[in-house]
Amino acid sequence: MRSLRRVLRSVRWYLRELTDESAYDRYVAHVRQGHPDARVPSRRDFERMRTDRQEADPRRGFRCC
């Protein structure tokens, strides 16, 4: 049972990294560590900032739709 949980945790971690789902978690950790007085944006605001940044600079990411 313990090994099954470990495998499932590993699969979950891999999928989150593959789809970049963990980007918000990394961003929050960065803001809290480097800028403790700054307001942490909501996940929705973060995704909006990220999408705007990608669309402003086509070299950073491609969005087909």
SVG drawing of the C-alpha trace seen along z (x, -y; Angstrom):
<svg xmlns="http://www.w3.org/2000/svg" viewBox="-9 -45 23 47">
<polyline fill="none" stroke="black" stroke-width="0.4" points="0.0,0.0 2.8,-2.4 4.5,-1.8 1.2,-2.4 0.9,-5.8 4.5,-6.6 3.8,-5.7 0.6,-7.8 2.4,-10.8 5.1,-10.5 2.7,-10.3 0.8,-13.3 4.0,-15.3 5.1,-14.3 1.7,-15.3 1.7,-18.6 5.2,-19.4 4.4,-18.3 1.3,-20.4 3.0,-23.3 0.2,-23.1 2.7,-23.7 3.8,-27.1 1.5,-28.9 2.8,-27.1 6.4,-28.0 5.4,-31.6 3.7,-31.9 6.8,-30.4 9.0,-32.9 6.9,-35.9 6.7,-34.9 10.5,-34.3 11.7,-37.3 9.0,-39.8 7.4,-39.1 5.4,-42.3 4.0,-41.9 0.4,-40.8 0.2,-37.3 -2.2,-37.3 -5.0,-34.8 -4.6,-31.9 -6.9,-33.5 -4.9,-36.7 -1.7,-34.7 -3.0,-32.8 -4.2,-36.1 -0.8,-37.7 0.9,-34.6 -1.3,-34.5 -0.9,-38.2 2.9,-37.8 2.9,-34.9 0.7,-36.7 2.8,-39.9 6.0,-38.0 5.5,-35.1 9.0,-33.7 7.9,-32.8 5.0,-30.6 2.7,-29.7 -1.0,-30.0 -3.1,-28.7 -6.6,-29.6"/>
</svg>
